[in-house]
């Protein structure tokens, strides 16, 4: 969506470069989603209100802003210098008073092309108005896709998402002649705990288990809930049995401390199974 919007802007406004930035309200961060035209060499792809007061001002009172070459804000100046822009226009993308992001338009020569005229404002605001529902629809599609492969209770991958991701990891490992590992984590005594304290209590324990597992593994490792009290951890870069055994110990470490629900500590163990795809093509997967 962002790419299509960026391309559309260059057909409406006389400019050399257009970008679409989306706002992540949870992280309070702008992310550059797409850029069309221009000669960016490296550049910044994210911004927070702490980086520039202009973004904080935009969030408080969303209005189009125009910046000539030599803008006083050092972050904006760096963005313009990197893109070799002599003028920059920034337009908020808003839907029902919800700030969705920014549309930026820049020129590399003749800054008067971005002079703040009624005609230019009408064009920019018109594109931003059309961009708002497009971005909202794109986010809705992304969220529906995310829900389809994530467990609604714990937020980790569900069985369907696990199947898709493990296929990707194994295919990549085979193509690159590298290793990959998999851990199966089966909770011990969870059914008795669930029967004793009730399903809401058990659901909270499952959420904490997922959080613990995510906390003890690397960012590139992926936790999934296969159903009930069964979890799995996909390990993309595990090259030998020693690496896999170390990862299994990390999984066991997640259960070293009791879980606390409604100020009530509960101890829970887990059985951890291991499977390894070694780094040599043709080797069978080994399970323990």
TORDO-582975 format. One record per residue (C-alpha): z, y, x; residue in three letters; residue number from 0. Coordinates in nm, 4 decimals. Layout:
pz / py / px / code / pos
Z / Y / X / ALA / NUM
...
// end
This chain:
pz / py / px / code / pos
0.0000 / 0.0000 / 0.0000 / UNK / 0
0.0939 / 0.2429 / 0.2766 / UNK / 1
-0.2326 / 0.1771 / 0.4598 / UNK / 2
-0.4400 / 0.2428 / 0.1493 / UNK / 3
-0.2478 / 0.5639 / 0.0821 / UNK / 4
-0.2966 / 0.6877 / 0.4375 / UNK / 5
-0.6697 / 0.6249 / 0.4133 / UNK / 6
-0.6880 / 0.8025 / 0.0771 / UNK / 7
-0.5223 / 1.1169 / 0.2161 / UNK / 8
-0.7865 / 1.1621 / 0.4856 / UNK / 9
-1.0506 / 1.1629 / 0.2116 / UNK / 10
-0.8724 / 1.4334 / 0.0116 / UNK / 11
-0.7321 / 1.6626 / 0.2808 / UNK / 12
-0.9142 / 1.7982 / 0.5859 / UNK / 13
-0.6957 / 1.6359 / 0.8534 / UNK / 14
-0.7175 / 1.4186 / 1.1635 / UNK / 15
-0.4163 / 1.1955 / 1.1002 / UNK / 16
-0.2125 / 1.0768 / 0.8014 / UNK / 17
0.0995 / 0.8610 / 0.7879 / UNK / 18
0.3164 / 0.7125 / 0.5174 / UNK / 19
0.6901 / 0.6729 / 0.5832 / UNK / 20
0.9155 / 0.4729 / 0.3501 / UNK / 21
1.2828 / 0.5493 / 0.2931 / UNK / 22
1.5387 / 0.2685 / 0.3275 / UNK / 23
1.8346 / 0.3903 / 0.1236 / UNK / 24
2.0630 / 0.1128 / 0.2476 / UNK / 25
2.0022 / 0.1949 / 0.6140 / UNK / 26
1.9454 / 0.5667 / 0.5441 / UNK / 27
1.6364 / 0.5526 / 0.7581 / UNK / 28
1.2679 / 0.6488 / 0.7382 / UNK / 29
1.0192 / 0.3935 / 0.8701 / UNK / 30
0.6565 / 0.4611 / 0.9528 / UNK / 31
0.4614 / 0.2046 / 0.7502 / UNK / 32
0.1040 / 0.3067 / 0.8293 / UNK / 33
-0.1004 / 0.5655 / 1.0199 / UNK / 34
-0.4707 / 0.6400 / 0.9898 / UNK / 35
-0.6659 / 0.8422 / 1.2474 / UNK / 36
-0.5247 / 1.0334 / 1.5406 / UNK / 37
-0.4510 / 0.9342 / 1.8974 / UNK / 38
-0.0888 / 0.8226 / 1.8971 / UNK / 39
0.0100 / 0.6855 / 2.2353 / UNK / 40
0.3564 / 0.5450 / 2.1636 / UNK / 41
0.5566 / 0.7543 / 1.9219 / UNK / 42
0.8624 / 0.7158 / 1.7081 / UNK / 43
0.8424 / 0.4763 / 1.4162 / UNK / 44
1.1774 / 0.5463 / 1.2529 / UNK / 45
1.3902 / 0.8513 / 1.1743 / UNK / 46
1.7426 / 0.9070 / 1.0456 / UNK / 47
1.9114 / 1.2279 / 0.9276 / UNK / 48
2.1076 / 1.2194 / 1.2539 / UNK / 49
1.7809 / 1.2498 / 1.4477 / UNK / 50
1.6609 / 1.5705 / 1.2848 / UNK / 51
1.8189 / 1.8233 / 1.0478 / UNK / 52
1.4795 / 1.8646 / 0.8825 / UNK / 53
1.5115 / 1.5172 / 0.7297 / UNK / 54
1.8587 / 1.5984 / 0.5999 / UNK / 55
1.7172 / 1.9153 / 0.4465 / UNK / 56
1.4334 / 1.7163 / 0.2896 / UNK / 57
1.6815 / 1.4729 / 0.1345 / UNK / 58
1.8899 / 1.7543 / -0.0128 / UNK / 59
1.5961 / 1.9540 / -0.1486 / UNK / 60
1.2668 / 1.7628 / -0.1346 / UNK / 61
0.9886 / 2.0186 / -0.0863 / UNK / 62
0.6687 / 2.0229 / 0.1213 / UNK / 63
0.7259 / 2.1487 / 0.4760 / UNK / 64
0.4764 / 2.2911 / 0.7245 / UNK / 65
0.5269 / 2.2888 / 1.1001 / UNK / 66
0.3004 / 2.4759 / 1.3435 / UNK / 67
0.2572 / 2.3754 / 1.7048 / UNK / 68
0.5801 / 2.4428 / 1.8915 / UNK / 69
0.8151 / 2.3455 / 1.6096 / UNK / 70
1.1748 / 2.4239 / 1.7044 / UNK / 71
1.3043 / 2.0790 / 1.6111 / UNK / 72
1.2803 / 1.8681 / 1.9322 / UNK / 73
1.2229 / 1.5392 / 1.7493 / UNK / 74
0.9396 / 1.6809 / 1.5396 / UNK / 75
0.7989 / 1.8479 / 1.8483 / UNK / 76
0.8007 / 1.5125 / 2.0285 / UNK / 77
0.6206 / 1.3457 / 1.7371 / UNK / 78
0.3572 / 1.6191 / 1.7341 / UNK / 79
0.3148 / 1.6137 / 2.1111 / UNK / 80
0.2748 / 1.2371 / 2.1171 / UNK / 81
0.0105 / 1.2528 / 1.8430 / UNK / 82
-0.1499 / 1.5626 / 2.0033 / UNK / 83
-0.1127 / 1.7604 / 1.6825 / UNK / 84
-0.1309 / 2.1379 / 1.6587 / UNK / 85
0.0011 / 2.1488 / 1.3007 / UNK / 86
0.1882 / 1.9116 / 1.0715 / UNK / 87
0.2535 / 1.9037 / 0.6955 / UNK / 88
0.5263 / 1.6858 / 0.5435 / UNK / 89
0.5329 / 1.6045 / 0.1719 / UNK / 90
0.8085 / 1.4075 / -0.0079 / UNK / 91
0.7161 / 1.1090 / -0.2227 / UNK / 92
0.9434 / 1.1077 / -0.5275 / UNK / 93
0.9569 / 0.9043 / -0.8483 / UNK / 94
1.2026 / 1.0043 / -1.1249 / UNK / 95
1.4096 / 1.2043 / -0.8751 / UNK / 96
1.4322 / 0.9024 / -0.6416 / UNK / 97
1.3268 / 0.9777 / -0.2832 / UNK / 98
1.0854 / 0.7022 / -0.1742 / UNK / 99
0.9526 / 0.8434 / 0.1516 / UNK / 100
0.7214 / 1.0949 / 0.3143 / UNK / 101
0.3550 / 1.1626 / 0.3522 / UNK / 102
0.2682 / 1.3388 / 0.6804 / UNK / 103
-0.0652 / 1.5026 / 0.7551 / UNK / 104
-0.1646 / 1.6441 / 1.0934 / UNK / 105
-0.4539 / 1.8174 / 1.2683 / UNK / 106
-0.5449 / 1.8054 / 1.6368 / UNK / 107
-0.7373 / 2.1333 / 1.6415 / UNK / 108
-0.7699 / 2.4494 / 1.4355 / UNK / 109
-0.4187 / 2.4687 / 1.2885 / UNK / 110
-0.5451 / 2.6980 / 1.0126 / UNK / 111
-0.6779 / 2.3822 / 0.8432 / UNK / 112
-0.3174 / 2.3155 / 0.7396 / UNK / 113
-0.2369 / 2.6690 / 0.6323 / UNK / 114
0.0088 / 2.6672 / 0.3426 / UNK / 115
-0.2296 / 2.7628 / 0.0641 / UNK / 116
-0.2007 / 2.6867 / -0.3105 / UNK / 117
-0.5114 / 2.4702 / -0.2876 / UNK / 118
-0.3711 / 2.2563 / -0.0047 / UNK / 119
-0.0315 / 2.2259 / -0.1776 / UNK / 120
-0.2030 / 2.1085 / -0.4949 / UNK / 121
-0.3939 / 1.8396 / -0.3037 / UNK / 122
-0.0902 / 1.7171 / -0.1095 / UNK / 123
0.1384 / 1.7125 / -0.4127 / UNK / 124
-0.1324 / 1.5330 / -0.6105 / UNK / 125
-0.1631 / 1.2562 / -0.3517 / UNK / 126
0.2177 / 1.2257 / -0.3287 / UNK / 127
0.2415 / 1.1975 / -0.7083 / UNK / 128
-0.0087 / 0.9109 / -0.7048 / UNK / 129
0.1649 / 0.7514 / -0.4064 / UNK / 130
0.5034 / 0.7262 / -0.5814 / UNK / 131
0.4153 / 0.4570 / -0.8424 / UNK / 132
0.2041 / 0.2712 / -0.5855 / UNK / 133
0.5008 / 0.2475 / -0.3477 / UNK / 134
0.7353 / 0.1501 / -0.6307 / UNK / 135
0.4991 / -0.1271 / -0.7397 / UNK / 136
0.4672 / -0.2447 / -0.3802 / UNK / 137
0.8438 / -0.2582 / -0.3440 / UNK / 138
0.8725 / -0.4510 / -0.6691 / UNK / 139
0.6207 / -0.7081 / -0.5480 / UNK / 140
0.8045 / -0.7362 / -0.2140 / UNK / 141
1.1367 / -0.7865 / -0.3937 / UNK / 142
0.9927 / -1.0506 / -0.6277 / UNK / 143
0.8482 / -1.2306 / -0.3267 / UNK / 144
1.1829 / -1.2082 / -0.1468 / UNK / 145
1.3702 / -1.3475 / -0.4458 / UNK / 146
1.1306 / -1.6411 / -0.4664 / UNK / 147
1.2299 / -1.7664 / -0.1208 / UNK / 148
1.5948 / -1.6521 / -0.0997 / UNK / 149
1.9080 / -1.7978 / -0.2516 / UNK / 150
2.0449 / -1.5646 / -0.5177 / UNK / 151
2.4087 / -1.6474 / -0.4376 / UNK / 152
2.4200 / -1.6227 / -0.0589 / UNK / 153
2.1101 / -1.4189 / 0.0303 / UNK / 154
1.9851 / -1.6729 / 0.2863 / UNK / 155
1.6604 / -1.8686 / 0.2491 / UNK / 156
1.6494 / -2.1165 / -0.0372 / UNK / 157
1.4887 / -2.4631 / -0.0198 / UNK / 158
1.1422 / -2.3199 / -0.0841 / UNK / 159
1.1835 / -2.0492 / 0.1800 / UNK / 160
1.3221 / -2.3074 / 0.4219 / UNK / 161
1.0149 / -2.5270 / 0.3739 / UNK / 162
0.7760 / -2.2391 / 0.4371 / UNK / 163
0.9601 / -2.1086 / 0.7422 / UNK / 164
1.0161 / -2.4460 / 0.9100 / UNK / 165
0.6410 / -2.5129 / 0.8782 / UNK / 166
0.5699 / -2.1814 / 1.0516 / UNK / 167
0.8184 / -2.2526 / 1.3306 / UNK / 168
0.6898 / -2.6042 / 1.3953 / UNK / 169
0.3242 / -2.4971 / 1.3871 / UNK / 170
0.3995 / -2.2201 / 1.6353 / UNK / 171
0.5961 / -2.4583 / 1.8586 / UNK / 172
0.3057 / -2.7042 / 1.8624 / UNK / 173
0.0484 / -2.4314 / 1.9319 / UNK / 174
0.2573 / -2.2857 / 2.2164 / UNK / 175
0.3818 / -2.6204 / 2.3498 / UNK / 176
0.7395 / -2.4983 / 2.3079 / UNK / 177
1.0579 / -2.6345 / 2.1558 / UNK / 178
1.2363 / -2.5827 / 1.8261 / UNK / 179
1.5607 / -2.7056 / 1.6781 / UNK / 180
1.7157 / -2.7638 / 1.3386 / UNK / 181
2.0782 / -2.8030 / 1.2299 / UNK / 182
2.1888 / -2.9548 / 0.8997 / UNK / 183
2.5326 / -2.8328 / 0.7928 / UNK / 184
2.7015 / -3.0322 / 0.5155 / UNK / 185
3.0363 / -2.8956 / 0.3969 / UNK / 186
3.3254 / -3.1448 / 0.3970 / UNK / 187
3.5536 / -3.1455 / 0.0934 / UNK / 188
3.3746 / -2.8692 / -0.0916 / UNK / 189
3.3469 / -3.0599 / -0.4201 / UNK / 190
3.7223 / -3.1179 / -0.4347 / UNK / 191
3.7829 / -2.7495 / -0.3583 / UNK / 192
3.5374 / -2.6468 / -0.6301 / UNK / 193
3.7015 / -2.8801 / -0.8832 / UNK / 194
4.0483 / -2.7532 / -0.7985 / UNK / 195
3.9844 / -2.3783 / -0.7940 / UNK / 196
3.6758 / -2.3341 / -1.0136 / UNK / 197
3.3137 / -2.2408 / -0.9584 / UNK / 198
3.3708 / -1.8685 / -0.8984 / UNK / 199
3.6106 / -1.9540 / -0.6183 / UNK / 200
3.3599 / -2.2026 / -0.4763 / UNK / 201
3.0745 / -1.9522 / -0.4991 / UNK / 202
3.2722 / -1.7027 / -0.2918 / UNK / 203
3.3374 / -1.9703 / -0.0295 / UNK / 204
2.9631 / -2.0451 / -0.0129 / UNK / 205
2.8885 / -1.6746 / 0.0363 / UNK / 206
3.1406 / -1.6605 / 0.3198 / UNK / 207
2.9977 / -1.9765 / 0.4773 / UNK / 208
2.6496 / -1.8186 / 0.4800 / UNK / 209
2.7891 / -1.4995 / 0.6354 / UNK / 210
2.9794 / -1.6972 / 0.9005 / UNK / 211
2.6712 / -1.8983 / 0.9954 / UNK / 212
2.4559 / -1.5863 / 1.0227 / UNK / 213
2.7258 / -1.4268 / 1.2360 / UNK / 214
2.7430 / -1.7008 / 1.5013 / UNK / 215
2.3687 / -1.7406 / 1.5623 / UNK / 216
2.0999 / -1.5247 / 1.7230 / UNK / 217
1.8977 / -1.2761 / 1.5197 / UNK / 218
1.5885 / -1.4953 / 1.5557 / UNK / 219
1.7698 / -1.8004 / 1.4130 / UNK / 220
1.7451 / -1.8398 / 1.0366 / UNK / 221
2.0043 / -1.9795 / 0.7949 / UNK / 222
1.9010 / -2.1516 / 0.4698 / UNK / 223
2.0884 / -2.3021 / 0.1779 / UNK / 224
1.9183 / -2.6241 / 0.0736 / UNK / 225
2.1276 / -2.6619 / -0.2400 / UNK / 226
2.4871 / -2.7240 / -0.3419 / UNK / 227
2.6983 / -2.7300 / -0.0266 / UNK / 228
2.4140 / -2.8079 / 0.2151 / UNK / 229
2.2918 / -2.5515 / 0.4682 / UNK / 230
2.0390 / -2.5581 / 0.7504 / UNK / 231
1.9790 / -2.3416 / 1.0570 / UNK / 232
1.6268 / -2.3090 / 1.2008 / UNK / 233
1.6251 / -2.2427 / 1.5767 / UNK / 234
1.2807 / -2.1254 / 1.6983 / UNK / 235
1.3560 / -2.1278 / 2.0730 / UNK / 236
1.5508 / -2.4423 / 2.1580 / UNK / 237
1.3958 / -2.6300 / 2.4489 / UNK / 238
1.6192 / -2.9319 / 2.5071 / UNK / 239
1.9086 / -3.1357 / 2.3735 / UNK / 240
2.1579 / -2.9281 / 2.5711 / UNK / 241
2.0466 / -2.6082 / 2.3979 / UNK / 242
2.0664 / -2.7828 / 2.0603 / UNK / 243
2.4148 / -2.9192 / 2.1250 / UNK / 244
2.5338 / -2.5708 / 2.2196 / UNK / 245
2.3927 / -2.4381 / 1.8927 / UNK / 246
2.5686 / -2.7153 / 1.6997 / UNK / 247
2.9007 / -2.6118 / 1.8554 / UNK / 248
2.8365 / -2.2561 / 1.7332 / UNK / 249
2.7904 / -2.3928 / 1.3815 / UNK / 250
3.1192 / -2.5836 / 1.4062 / UNK / 251
3.2878 / -2.2664 / 1.5347 / UNK / 252
3.2023 / -2.0944 / 1.2060 / UNK / 253
3.4589 / -2.3204 / 1.0365 / UNK / 254
3.7378 / -2.2804 / 1.2920 / UNK / 255
3.9184 / -2.0154 / 1.0907 / UNK / 256
4.0167 / -2.0540 / 0.7241 / UNK / 257
3.8175 / -1.8827 / 0.4529 / UNK / 258
4.0108 / -1.6364 / 0.2406 / UNK / 259
3.9407 / -1.5975 / -0.1315 / UNK / 260
4.1674 / -1.3842 / -0.3507 / UNK / 261
4.4105 / -1.3658 / -0.0570 / UNK / 262
4.4292 / -1.7456 / -0.0539 / UNK / 263
4.3358 / -1.9156 / 0.2756 / UNK / 264
4.1242 / -2.2302 / 0.2485 / UNK / 265
4.0289 / -2.4584 / 0.5344 / UNK / 266
3.6901 / -2.6225 / 0.5186 / UNK / 267
3.5126 / -2.8463 / 0.7653 / UNK / 268
3.1470 / -2.9345 / 0.8099 / UNK / 269
2.9332 / -3.2187 / 0.9397 / UNK / 270
2.6511 / -3.0917 / 1.1603 / UNK / 271
2.3321 / -3.2919 / 1.2114 / UNK / 272
2.0716 / -3.2085 / 1.4763 / UNK / 273
1.6945 / -3.2404 / 1.5051 / UNK / 274
1.4864 / -3.1407 / 1.8066 / UNK / 275
1.1148 / -3.0826 / 1.8566 / UNK / 276
1.0825 / -3.0952 / 2.2344 / UNK / 277
0.8590 / -2.8678 / 2.4408 / UNK / 278
0.6055 / -3.1419 / 2.5177 / UNK / 279
0.3266 / -3.1898 / 2.2659 / UNK / 280
0.3250 / -3.5461 / 2.1385 / UNK / 281
0.7012 / -3.6003 / 2.1667 / UNK / 282
0.8581 / -3.7170 / 1.8445 / UNK / 283
1.1304 / -3.5203 / 1.6722 / UNK / 284
1.4708 / -3.6593 / 1.7642 / UNK / 285
1.7622 / -3.6487 / 1.5195 / UNK / 286
2.1332 / -3.7025 / 1.5786 / UNK / 287
// end
